[in-house]
Amino acid sequence: MLHRRLAFAFAAALLALPTAVFAAGAFTSPNAYPTDATVEYDSVDRTVRVRGPIGPRFEPQLRAVLAAHPDAQRVDVRSPGGMRRQALRAAELLNERQLPVRITGRCASACALLWAAVDAREMTAGSRLGLHRSRLVGPLVFPDAIAQQINAHNDRETDAVLRKAGFPEHVVVAGSATPSNSMSWFAADELQREGVPFVLHAPLRGVAPTIVAVQATVADEPSGVTQQ
């Protein structure tokens, strides 16, 4: 009984942390992500292109690129997901800069959280958004009761972000009901029909949307944890 009380007290302390960095993947060490997303600037159309998993250096990378290229007009993303706290910090940065985020392929888990958390959202025809439940990934192992509380907190946070972004309740529920080792995909035209507010663009001429493979075992907190 004492052990149980201590476990829940520890969980309560974690949930009270101001930065709440435990969102899926919060306790993941940098080594858990063999690669970070590439964040590059395309001067032709003044676009910052993000490709790959959202790792522990994502927000600082994005901040550095935007500082070096203040004329950037938007960010476009293709990502299987990653660390949710980095995704949310990046969303705060992009909202400060009033930059839209455009999905041009597949955007899952923490990437979906990033997209939902920004004020200006765009998708190209043929692109998809992936949602699922959170899970903890990384070298630290927590008692089941604590892990469940942390994941439940992260899932509530994700649901709140989706609702604020205008996602209908049945889509929110579908995402939260999807196991962290799986993914519920939503096409751009489907989300548009559901009334999610965003700007739908045709794909670039002669260029088919590139699909980023999603591996459920990647530490991307699914937004899921392999993402979120």
Summary of the structure (lengths in Angstrom):
residues: 228
radius of gyration: 17.1
end to end distance: 31.8
largest distance: 64.7
contacts: 858
relative contact order: 0.20
helix: 37%
strand: 20%
